[in-house]
């Protein structure tokens, strides 16, 4: 039985202020500014799909507490 890790950034659309720091910090360029405005009037960042390696660079680059979290889970 083999398990592989599935990682992805979980973006809190309400807390994200669209500064773009995480988009520059992602080594695989998997984050981008979207075109939807949140309830606070900011365009927020969106995850572009698959391929996240779970490095956490986006989390550490984000100045907003709770705006982004990196999920690392194992699946069989």
N, C-alpha and C positions, 0 to 999 in steps of 0.2 A: 504494500500500500504506500503510495507516494502522496505527499501533500505539497501544494504549492501556495505561495503567498499571493494574495490579491490585495493590492494597495490602491487607494484612491483618495483624492482630497475631497472633503466634505465642506462645501462653502455655504455659510449662513448668509443668504441673500440680503437679509435685513441689516446685518452688521457690516457687510462689505461696503466700502466707500469708493471702490474702483480706483485706488491709487496706482495699481499696476505693479507694485513691488514684487508680488508673487510671480507675475508673468515673466519678469526678468530673472528671477531666482531659479525658475524651473529649468533644469539642465536638458530636458527633453521637449521644451516648449509645448506643454500640454494644457496650459491655461491661457485664456484670452479674455479680453474685455467683451462683454456681450453687448446687445443692443436693447435690452429691456431695462427700464428704470424701476428701482425698488420703491417702497412706500415712503422712504426718506428722501427721494429725489436723486439717487445715485445710480449710475450704471454699474452693475456688479460683474465680477469675474465668473467665468464658467469653465468647467473642465471639458476638454475636447474629446473625451472618449476613453480609450484604454491605453495602457502602457506605463502607468505610474509605477515608479520603483520604490516609493515610500521613503525617500530621502529626508523629507521634512523641511527642505529649503524654503518652500512656500510658507509654511507655518512660521518659521523664524524670521522671514522677511516682512511679515504682515504686522503693521503697527496697531491694528484693531484687535483687542482681546475678544476671542470667540468668533471671529469672522471666518477662520479656516482651521480645519482639523484634518490630520492625516490618519486615515483608517488603514490599519494593517491587519488583515484576517487571513486565516489559513483555510483552504478548501481542499477536499479530497478528490 
